[in-house]
Structure formats: structure tokens, C-alpha cells
Amino acid sequence: MSRRSITKKRYPKRDAKYDSTLVSLFITRILRNGKKTLANSIVLDTFDAIETQTNTNPIQVFETSIKNVIPLVEVKARRIGGSTYQVPLEVNQYRGTNLALKWIITAAKARAGRTIAEKLANEIMDASNGVGSAMKKRQETHRMAEANKAFAHLRY
């Protein structure tokens, strides 16, 4: 383990079309096998689908969906004296955003539909309305943290 200063977190550059770091984070989350142009076109198709279905700014819908899905707490396994406890911990904003993006993408992949862009658009719109699989995952995480609140004193 290094004894030098802690490395600074590298934040992504803003997206070219929408001028948003959140969109560029989303693109890198969708990215597979280094094909960033494909990931970029998927995100653009997703936002076009959102715009045609809702007649509003797709970035606003996307941001509200992310804000709705971001968890406040999560549980982490901690081993103490031979037994493992699920310890609830607060989630910082960067991790919360990444978790929300991850949950939205996995929920969209599990959905029935034609293209991934349509699935993502439907999941984002559902999350902005407070429903959908990603919101269910958030509520499940909060329920787990609430159930294990007794072990909160064991946090790191």
C-alpha cells in the first residue's frame, strides 16, 4: 500500500452533444469491448426515443431518473469473530450515481423489447416516474439496510 498522497479521482469529460458529465458516465457504463462509438450511438438513440415519447428535454428526464434511483444507504458484508454481518453504510454521491447507472442498465437489459436503446429509454422513463426494476432494486437495498440497522455500530 502506498504511503504517498491519495490519488485524485478522475472525472470524465463532458459529453460533446449534451455537455453533461452524467451522460459521459452513462456512455462509459454502456461501453463494451472498447466500442465507444457504438455506446455513444446507443445513448443518442435512447435520448431520441425519450424525446419523441415524452416531448420534453431527455437530459431532464435522465437526471430525474438518476436522482430517483440513487440509494442513500447500502449494506456491506463485514466479518467479525467468525460471523459475517451486513453493515449498513451511507453512500457517497459518486458511488450512488454509479450504482444508479448500473442498476438502470441491468434492469434495461433484463427487459423485453427490441433494441437496447428502446429498453434503456423505457427504463429511464419508468425510473423518472418512480417505478421500474431499478427503483425496486433501490427499495430492496434500503430495506436490507433498515433490517440490519442493529449492526450500524460495526461500520468501518
Short mmCIF file of the C-alpha atoms (twelve columns), coordinates in Angstrom:
data_MODEL
# 
_entry.id   MODEL 
# 
loop_
_atom_site.group_PDB 
_atom_site.id 
_atom_site.type_symbol 
_atom_site.label_atom_id 
_atom_site.label_alt_id 
_atom_site.label_comp_id 
_atom_site.label_asym_id 
_atom_site.label_seq_id 
_atom_site.Cartn_x 
_atom_site.Cartn_y 
_atom_site.Cartn_z 
_atom_site.pdbx_PDB_model_num 
ATOM 1   C CA . MET A 1   0.000   0.000   0.000   1 
ATOM 2   C CA . SER A 2   1.354   3.383   -0.998  1 
ATOM 3   C CA . ARG A 3   2.186   5.889   1.720   1 
ATOM 4   C CA . ARG A 4   2.061   8.817   -0.611  1 
ATOM 5   C CA . SER A 5   -0.852  11.173  -1.007  1 
ATOM 6   C CA . ILE A 6   -4.179  9.758   -2.103  1 
ATOM 7   C CA . THR A 7   -4.701  9.895   -5.852  1 
ATOM 8   C CA . LYS A 8   -7.339  12.288  -7.079  1 
ATOM 9   C CA . LYS A 9   -10.452 10.811  -8.620  1 
ATOM 10  C CA . ARG A 10  -10.510 11.257  -12.370 1 
ATOM 11  C CA . TYR A 11  -13.839 12.579  -13.543 1 
ATOM 12  C CA . PRO A 12  -14.910 12.106  -17.157 1 
ATOM 13  C CA . LYS A 13  -15.023 14.916  -19.664 1 
ATOM 14  C CA . ARG A 14  -18.350 16.414  -20.634 1 
ATOM 15  C CA . ASP A 15  -20.360 14.860  -23.434 1 
ATOM 16  C CA . ALA A 16  -19.996 16.590  -26.818 1 
ATOM 17  C CA . LYS A 17  -23.686 16.848  -27.716 1 
ATOM 18  C CA . TYR A 18  -25.384 17.369  -24.339 1 
ATOM 19  C CA . ASP A 19  -22.440 18.940  -22.449 1 
ATOM 20  C CA . SER A 20  -23.027 16.717  -19.423 1 
ATOM 21  C CA . THR A 21  -20.646 14.622  -17.323 1 
ATOM 22  C CA . LEU A 22  -23.546 12.374  -16.326 1 
ATOM 23  C CA . VAL A 23  -24.156 11.449  -19.967 1 
ATOM 24  C CA . SER A 24  -20.471 10.645  -20.497 1 
ATOM 25  C CA . LEU A 25  -20.535 8.456   -17.356 1 
ATOM 26  C CA . PHE A 26  -23.575 6.703   -18.823 1 
ATOM 27  C CA . ILE A 27  -21.776 6.158   -22.134 1 
ATOM 28  C CA . THR A 28  -18.750 4.625   -20.402 1 
ATOM 29  C CA . ARG A 29  -21.071 2.385   -18.364 1 
ATOM 30  C CA . ILE A 30  -22.681 1.049   -21.563 1 
ATOM 31  C CA . LEU A 31  -19.282 0.667   -23.253 1 
ATOM 32  C CA . ARG A 32  -18.297 -2.913  -24.104 1 
ATOM 33  C CA . ASN A 33  -15.088 -4.185  -25.706 1 
ATOM 34  C CA . GLY A 34  -13.815 -0.634  -26.212 1 
ATOM 35  C CA . LYS A 35  -16.513 0.273   -28.752 1 
ATOM 36  C CA . LYS A 36  -17.251 3.783   -27.593 1 
ATOM 37  C CA . THR A 37  -18.854 4.905   -30.863 1 
ATOM 38  C CA . LEU A 38  -21.417 2.125   -30.550 1 
ATOM 39  C CA . ALA A 39  -22.104 3.068   -26.918 1 
ATOM 40  C CA . ASN A 40  -22.435 6.719   -27.940 1 
ATOM 41  C CA . SER A 41  -24.939 5.888   -30.689 1 
ATOM 42  C CA . ILE A 42  -26.959 3.720   -28.271 1 
ATOM 43  C CA . VAL A 43  -27.200 6.622   -25.807 1 
ATOM 44  C CA . LEU A 44  -28.149 9.090   -28.561 1 
ATOM 45  C CA . ASP A 45  -30.864 6.701   -29.822 1 
ATOM 46  C CA . THR A 46  -32.087 6.318   -26.236 1 
ATOM 47  C CA . PHE A 47  -32.372 10.078  -25.761 1 
ATOM 48  C CA . ASP A 48  -34.112 10.454  -29.138 1 
ATOM 49  C CA . ALA A 49  -36.661 7.816   -28.085 1 
ATOM 50  C CA . ILE A 50  -37.216 9.598   -24.756 1 
ATOM 51  C CA . GLU A 51  -37.689 12.916  -26.540 1 
ATOM 52  C CA . THR A 52  -40.225 11.521  -29.007 1 
ATOM 53  C CA . GLN A 53  -42.232 9.712   -26.324 1 
ATOM 54  C CA . THR A 54  -42.301 12.459  -23.685 1 
ATOM 55  C CA . ASN A 55  -41.907 15.657  -25.763 1 
ATOM 56  C CA . THR A 56  -39.546 17.021  -23.088 1 
ATOM 57  C CA . ASN A 57  -35.812 17.503  -22.737 1 
ATOM 58  C CA . PRO A 58  -34.295 13.988  -22.465 1 
ATOM 59  C CA . ILE A 59  -31.497 15.223  -20.191 1 
ATOM 60  C CA . GLN A 60  -34.020 16.415  -17.589 1 
ATOM 61  C CA . VAL A 61  -35.814 13.051  -17.695 1 
ATOM 62  C CA . PHE A 62  -32.460 11.253  -17.412 1 
ATOM 63  C CA . GLU A 63  -31.299 13.382  -14.465 1 
ATOM 64  C CA . THR A 64  -34.572 12.926  -12.554 1 
ATOM 65  C CA . SER A 65  -34.409 9.181   -13.127 1 
ATOM 66  C CA . ILE A 66  -30.846 9.058   -11.773 1 
ATOM 67  C CA . LYS A 67  -31.832 11.181  -8.751  1 
ATOM 68  C CA . ASN A 68  -34.740 8.831   -8.055  1 
ATOM 69  C CA . VAL A 69  -32.605 5.685   -8.277  1 
ATOM 70  C CA . ILE A 70  -29.561 6.881   -6.259  1 
ATOM 71  C CA . PRO A 71  -29.510 4.921   -2.975  1 
ATOM 72  C CA . LEU A 72  -28.904 6.711   0.320   1 
ATOM 73  C CA . VAL A 73  -27.550 3.631   2.127   1 
ATOM 74  C CA . GLU A 74  -26.167 0.241   1.168   1 
ATOM 75  C CA . VAL A 75  -25.065 -2.850  3.066   1 
ATOM 76  C CA . LYS A 76  -21.556 -4.272  3.043   1 
ATOM 77  C CA . ALA A 77  -20.517 -7.605  4.474   1 
ATOM 78  C CA . ARG A 78  -18.136 -7.313  7.417   1 
ATOM 79  C CA . ARG A 79  -16.582 -10.331 9.090   1 
ATOM 80  C CA . ILE A 80  -16.258 -10.127 12.863  1 
ATOM 81  C CA . GLY A 81  -15.281 -13.062 15.031  1 
ATOM 82  C CA . GLY A 82  -16.146 -15.824 12.609  1 
ATOM 83  C CA . SER A 83  -19.548 -14.490 11.599  1 
ATOM 84  C CA . THR A 84  -20.431 -12.131 8.782   1 
ATOM 85  C CA . TYR A 85  -22.692 -9.140  9.379   1 
ATOM 86  C CA . GLN A 86  -24.411 -6.979  6.804   1 
ATOM 87  C CA . VAL A 87  -23.387 -3.489  7.931   1 
ATOM 88  C CA . PRO A 88  -25.383 -0.520  6.574   1 
ATOM 89  C CA . LEU A 89  -23.237 2.328   5.241   1 
ATOM 90  C CA . GLU A 90  -24.040 5.698   3.727   1 
ATOM 91  C CA . VAL A 91  -23.340 6.014   0.025   1 
ATOM 92  C CA . ASN A 92  -21.328 8.984   -1.227  1 
ATOM 93  C CA . GLN A 93  -22.629 10.816  -4.275  1 
ATOM 94  C CA . TYR A 94  -20.146 9.436   -6.811  1 
ATOM 95  C CA . ARG A 95  -20.780 5.818   -5.807  1 
ATOM 96  C CA . GLY A 96  -24.516 6.439   -5.641  1 
ATOM 97  C CA . THR A 97  -24.542 7.796   -9.181  1 
ATOM 98  C CA . ASN A 98  -22.535 4.834   -10.457 1 
ATOM 99  C CA . LEU A 99  -24.835 2.381   -8.667  1 
ATOM 100 C CA . ALA A 100 -27.882 4.096   -10.158 1 
ATOM 101 C CA . LEU A 101 -26.417 3.922   -13.667 1 
ATOM 102 C CA . LYS A 102 -25.503 0.268   -13.174 1 
ATOM 103 C CA . TRP A 103 -28.970 -0.643  -11.885 1 
ATOM 104 C CA . ILE A 104 -30.719 1.164   -14.748 1 
ATOM 105 C CA . ILE A 105 -28.565 -0.618  -17.345 1 
ATOM 106 C CA . THR A 106 -29.023 -4.079  -15.801 1 
ATOM 107 C CA . ALA A 107 -32.783 -3.507  -15.458 1 
ATOM 108 C CA . ALA A 108 -32.951 -2.411  -19.098 1 
ATOM 109 C CA . LYS A 109 -31.034 -5.488  -20.264 1 
ATOM 110 C CA . ALA A 110 -33.461 -7.744  -18.386 1 
ATOM 111 C CA . ARG A 111 -36.459 -6.050  -20.042 1 
ATOM 112 C CA . ALA A 112 -38.322 -7.443  -23.034 1 
ATOM 113 C CA . GLY A 113 -38.030 -5.295  -26.118 1 
ATOM 114 C CA . ARG A 114 -36.403 -4.932  -29.494 1 
ATOM 115 C CA . THR A 115 -33.301 -2.798  -29.188 1 
ATOM 116 C CA . ILE A 116 -31.205 -1.862  -26.177 1 
ATOM 117 C CA . ALA A 117 -31.907 1.817   -26.897 1 
ATOM 118 C CA . GLU A 118 -35.675 1.238   -26.553 1 
ATOM 119 C CA . LYS A 119 -35.183 -0.800  -23.385 1 
ATOM 120 C CA . LEU A 120 -32.971 1.906   -21.862 1 
ATOM 121 C CA . ALA A 121 -35.440 4.634   -22.836 1 
ATOM 122 C CA . ASN A 122 -38.342 2.765   -21.215 1 
ATOM 123 C CA . GLU A 123 -36.357 2.045   -18.044 1 
ATOM 124 C CA . ILE A 124 -35.194 5.671   -17.752 1 
ATOM 125 C CA . MET A 125 -38.752 6.954   -18.194 1 
ATOM 126 C CA . ASP A 126 -40.043 4.458   -15.614 1 
ATOM 127 C CA . ALA A 127 -37.323 5.471   -13.152 1 
ATOM 128 C CA . SER A 128 -38.140 9.153   -13.623 1 
ATOM 129 C CA . ASN A 129 -41.760 8.315   -12.741 1 
ATOM 130 C CA . GLY A 130 -40.653 6.368   -9.652  1 
ATOM 131 C CA . VAL A 131 -41.427 2.860   -10.927 1 
ATOM 132 C CA . GLY A 132 -39.454 0.116   -12.663 1 
ATOM 133 C CA . SER A 133 -36.883 -2.525  -11.801 1 
ATOM 134 C CA . ALA A 134 -34.142 -0.040  -10.930 1 
ATOM 135 C CA . MET A 135 -36.421 1.640   -8.369  1 
ATOM 136 C CA . LYS A 136 -37.299 -1.797  -6.995  1 
ATOM 137 C CA . LYS A 137 -33.578 -2.516  -6.557  1 
ATOM 138 C CA . ARG A 138 -33.138 0.780   -4.669  1 
ATOM 139 C CA . GLN A 139 -36.053 0.000   -2.354  1 
ATOM 140 C CA . GLU A 140 -34.692 -3.504  -1.775  1 
ATOM 141 C CA . THR A 141 -31.287 -2.060  -0.822  1 
ATOM 142 C CA . HIS A 142 -32.917 0.386   1.601   1 
ATOM 143 C CA . ARG A 143 -34.989 -2.445  3.100   1 
ATOM 144 C CA . MET A 144 -31.820 -4.508  3.660   1 
ATOM 145 C CA . ALA A 145 -30.131 -1.552  5.352   1 
ATOM 146 C CA . GLU A 146 -33.178 -0.958  7.555   1 
ATOM 147 C CA . ALA A 147 -33.310 -4.628  8.558   1 
ATOM 148 C CA . ASN A 148 -29.618 -4.587  9.536   1 
ATOM 149 C CA . LYS A 149 -29.703 -1.240  11.333  1 
ATOM 150 C CA . ALA A 150 -28.714 -3.030  14.546  1 
ATOM 151 C CA . PHE A 151 -25.230 -3.606  13.103  1 
ATOM 152 C CA . ALA A 152 -24.649 0.055   12.205  1 
ATOM 153 C CA . HIS A 153 -22.216 0.426   15.124  1 
ATOM 154 C CA . LEU A 154 -19.864 -2.025  13.356  1 
ATOM 155 C CA . ARG A 155 -19.198 0.271   10.428  1 
ATOM 156 C CA . TYR A 156 -15.643 0.902   9.307   1 
# 
